[in-house]
Amino acid sequence: MAAVVLVLVAVAAWQLLARSTLAEISVTPASMQCDGKDVPATVVPDEFGDAPAPTFQPELTPASDCWITVTVSNHGSRPVHLSSVTFDAMMPGESGRFLLETPRDEFDQRPHEVDESGDAIFDADETIDAGTWTLLTYRIAYRADGASCPGGASQSQDLPTARVSTLHVPRDVRGSVKIVHDTVPTKGNRTCD
């Protein structure tokens, strides 16, 4: 009986240590460039009353060459493993559901998706030591087939999601990147926001 209690205490301590470390991971905007020019991040109040988030407001067209850099930071006391970065609904091609897509990363790696979800998933295999961070850069493109909505503003937020783990315990960490852009009225079948 004592052995069972000891095992349960050890498992609980292991889970607590892993979860407390993973709670100290953040995914934040670092920079954005479009056509070789910096796009400054501004603080925009949230329409639902949440805390203001840093927001990029680029002028996007299908011809724009935009890149976003995000920081994945480990403020915890143990190293974590970064296994993937996901941009929800931003898969290039037919399955992506929004106006923006993420066709590749800085190393020309193309994303993949699971079960035609429309999510652009980039594999990563990186250890982020305690108290350190890594910078990751991705291309952001405006879909050439556009949307069937009128011109106006559209947004993508809570980008990207980083899959991290420590002590074999995984966690998805939502990013705090927000992109607000004008919608170019075209014919297409994409969701406007």
N, C-alpha and C positions, 0 to 999 in steps of 0.2 A: 504494500500500500504506500509506503514511504517513497518507493521508487517512482510510482505513478505520480504522486504529488510533486516530486522533484522534476520529473519530465514536464509536467504541466506548467510549473513555474518557469522552467528554462524556455519553453516554447513561448510563453507569454512575454518574457523579457526580450527574447529574440524579436518577436513581432513589434513590441513597443519601441525597441531601438531602431528597427527598420522604418517603421512608420514615422517616428519623430525625425529621422534623417530626411525622409522623402518629403515631409512637410516643409522643409527648408529649401526646396528647389523653386526657382522662379524662371519664367521665360518672358523677357522684356524687349521692347524695341531698342535697337542700337542706332540704326540709320537707314535712310532710303535715298536712292538716287534714281532719277529718270533722265534718260538721254544725256548722261554725264553731269547732271546738275543735282546738288543736294536738295532734297525735299525736307524742309524743316518740320519737326513734330510740334504740334500745338496741343494745348490742353483744351479739350472740348467737353462741356458739361454733358452728362448722360441724360438722354430723354426720359429714362425711367427712374431718375433720382439716385443712381449709383454714383460712386466717386468718379470725378473726371479722369479720363484716361488719355495718355499721350496718343495723338491722332495724326496720321499722315494724310495730307489732302493733295495728292498729285493730280495733274491734268493728264488724263489717260486717253489714248486713242489706240486702235488696233496696231498702229505703227510704233508705239512707245516702247522703249527699251528700259525697263525699270527693274531694280534690284533692291531687295530688303535684307538687312542684316539684323539678326536677333541674337540676344545673349541668353544662354542657359547658364544660370548661376547656382552653385552649390554652397549655401550658407550653413550647411550641416557639419557634423563632426566626423563623418565617414565618407569615403569615396562612393560615387554612384555610377552606374553604367547607363549611358544614353543609347537606346537601341533603335529609336525611330523618331521622326518628326512628321506630323500630319497636318496638312492644310485641309480643313473640312470643306467638302463640296467644290474643291478647286482643281480636280483632275482634268488635264487636257483631254479634248475629244468629246464624244457624245455623252459620256456619263457625268461629267461635271455639271453642276446645277446652277452655278452663279456666274456673274459677268466676268469675274477675275479667275485666272487659272495660274497654276504654278508649274510651268513646263520642265524646269530643270534647276539644279543647284549650281554652285560656283565650280564644281568639278565635272560639270556636264552630265551628272547622273540624272536619269529620268525617273519620275515617280512610278509607283505601281499602286494598285487598289485591291481591295478585298471585296468580293461579292458584288461588283458593280456598284459600290457605295457612292462613287463620285468623289471620294476623299483621295487627295494626292499624298501618298505615303513615301517618304524618303528614308531608306535604311541608313542607320548610323551605327557605328561600333566604336564608341569612345568612352573612356573613363574620365569622369570629372572629379578631381580630388577635392577633399574638404577645403572650403575657403577659396576655391578657384572658379573659373567660368570658361566657357568656350563661345566663340562667335561662329555663327552659321549664316550663309548668304544664299538667297533664293531669287530666281527671276519671277517677277509678277507681270502677267500679261493680261491685256483686255481681249476678251474673246472676239475673234474676227466676225463670228456670226451674230454677235450682239444680242439684243433682247427685243422682245415684242412690246416693250413699254415705251412711253414717251420719255423725252429727255428730262433730267432732274438729277437728284443726288441718290447715290446708292452706297451701301457700306458693307464691309466685311470686318468682323471683329472677333476678339478672343482667339487670335491667331498666334502662332500655330500651337499644336498640342505635342508636347515632348513625352515620349514613353521612357521612363527611367526606372531603375531598380537598384536595390541594395539588399544584401543578404537573401537573395532570391525572392524578394517581395517587390512586385511591380506597382507602378502608379503612373497615371496619365496626368500631366500637369498642363493646364490650359494657359496659353500665353495671354499677354495683355496688349498685343498689337492690334490697332484699329486703323483701317484704311477707309476714308470717305472720298468718293470720286463722283464726277459728273457722269451721267449716263448718256452715251451717244445714241440717239434714236435710230435704230435700224430694224430690219425684219429679222426675227429669230425666235427661239423658243426658250430663252433663259429667264430665270426668275430675276426680278428687278432689285431685290434686296435680301 
